[in-house]
Amino acid sequence: MQKSFEELKSDFIDASLDEKIKIYTTAENLTVEQFKELLCYYPIKHLDKLEKAVNGN
């Protein structure tokens, strides 16, 4: 069963840094706006780690 965006967002907010990266990079069927909303809850000082994960490095 697929989670609703609100459930996914709640999990994302409560997740560790590594879990946030995993959630962000494996989430499916989200809109651009939903991805942007998740980024609001991501620690900006670690944005380089997320960028590497998204780019597959």
CNS distance restraints for C-alpha pairs under 8 A (distance, minus, plus):
assign (resid   3 and name CA) (resid   7 and name CA) 5.97 0.50 0.50
assign (resid   3 and name CA) (resid   8 and name CA) 6.21 0.50 0.50
assign (resid   4 and name CA) (resid   8 and name CA) 6.26 0.50 0.50
assign (resid   5 and name CA) (resid   9 and name CA) 5.95 0.50 0.50
assign (resid   5 and name CA) (resid  30 and name CA) 7.86 0.50 0.50
assign (resid   5 and name CA) (resid  34 and name CA) 7.76 0.50 0.50
assign (resid   6 and name CA) (resid  10 and name CA) 6.14 0.50 0.50
assign (resid   7 and name CA) (resid  11 and name CA) 6.22 0.50 0.50
assign (resid   8 and name CA) (resid  12 and name CA) 6.07 0.50 0.50
assign (resid   9 and name CA) (resid  13 and name CA) 6.14 0.50 0.50
assign (resid   9 and name CA) (resid  38 and name CA) 6.50 0.50 0.50
assign (resid  10 and name CA) (resid  14 and name CA) 6.40 0.50 0.50
assign (resid  11 and name CA) (resid  15 and name CA) 5.98 0.50 0.50
assign (resid  12 and name CA) (resid  19 and name CA) 7.55 0.50 0.50
assign (resid  12 and name CA) (resid  20 and name CA) 5.49 0.50 0.50
assign (resid  12 and name CA) (resid  23 and name CA) 6.74 0.50 0.50
assign (resid  12 and name CA) (resid  38 and name CA) 7.32 0.50 0.50
assign (resid  12 and name CA) (resid  41 and name CA) 7.67 0.50 0.50
assign (resid  13 and name CA) (resid  20 and name CA) 7.79 0.50 0.50
assign (resid  13 and name CA) (resid  41 and name CA) 6.04 0.50 0.50
assign (resid  13 and name CA) (resid  42 and name CA) 7.93 0.50 0.50
assign (resid  15 and name CA) (resid  19 and name CA) 5.39 0.50 0.50
assign (resid  15 and name CA) (resid  20 and name CA) 5.60 0.50 0.50
assign (resid  16 and name CA) (resid  20 and name CA) 6.05 0.50 0.50
assign (resid  17 and name CA) (resid  21 and name CA) 6.37 0.50 0.50
assign (resid  18 and name CA) (resid  22 and name CA) 6.29 0.50 0.50
assign (resid  19 and name CA) (resid  23 and name CA) 6.07 0.50 0.50
assign (resid  20 and name CA) (resid  24 and name CA) 6.02 0.50 0.50
assign (resid  20 and name CA) (resid  42 and name CA) 7.42 0.50 0.50
assign (resid  21 and name CA) (resid  25 and name CA) 6.04 0.50 0.50
assign (resid  21 and name CA) (resid  49 and name CA) 7.98 0.50 0.50
assign (resid  21 and name CA) (resid  50 and name CA) 5.86 0.50 0.50
assign (resid  21 and name CA) (resid  53 and name CA) 7.17 0.50 0.50
assign (resid  22 and name CA) (resid  26 and name CA) 5.99 0.50 0.50
assign (resid  23 and name CA) (resid  27 and name CA) 5.76 0.50 0.50
assign (resid  24 and name CA) (resid  35 and name CA) 7.65 0.50 0.50
assign (resid  24 and name CA) (resid  38 and name CA) 7.73 0.50 0.50
assign (resid  25 and name CA) (resid  53 and name CA) 7.09 0.50 0.50
assign (resid  25 and name CA) (resid  54 and name CA) 6.01 0.50 0.50
assign (resid  30 and name CA) (resid  34 and name CA) 5.83 0.50 0.50
assign (resid  30 and name CA) (resid  35 and name CA) 6.54 0.50 0.50
assign (resid  31 and name CA) (resid  35 and name CA) 6.39 0.50 0.50
assign (resid  32 and name CA) (resid  36 and name CA) 6.18 0.50 0.50
assign (resid  33 and name CA) (resid  37 and name CA) 6.13 0.50 0.50
assign (resid  34 and name CA) (resid  38 and name CA) 6.35 0.50 0.50
assign (resid  35 and name CA) (resid  39 and name CA) 6.43 0.50 0.50
assign (resid  36 and name CA) (resid  40 and name CA) 6.74 0.50 0.50
assign (resid  37 and name CA) (resid  41 and name CA) 7.42 0.50 0.50
assign (resid  38 and name CA) (resid  42 and name CA) 6.83 0.50 0.50
assign (resid  42 and name CA) (resid  46 and name CA) 7.93 0.50 0.50
assign (resid  42 and name CA) (resid  47 and name CA) 7.70 0.50 0.50
assign (resid  43 and name CA) (resid  47 and name CA) 6.91 0.50 0.50
assign (resid  46 and name CA) (resid  50 and name CA) 6.99 0.50 0.50
assign (resid  47 and name CA) (resid  51 and name CA) 6.15 0.50 0.50
assign (resid  48 and name CA) (resid  52 and name CA) 6.20 0.50 0.50
assign (resid  49 and name CA) (resid  53 and name CA) 6.30 0.50 0.50
assign (resid  50 and name CA) (resid  54 and name CA) 6.09 0.50 0.50
assign (resid  51 and name CA) (resid  55 and name CA) 6.13 0.50 0.50
assign (resid  52 and name CA) (resid  56 and name CA) 6.06 0.50 0.50
assign (resid  52 and name CA) (resid  57 and name CA) 4.98 0.50 0.50
assign (resid  53 and name CA) (resid  57 and name CA) 5.87 0.50 0.50
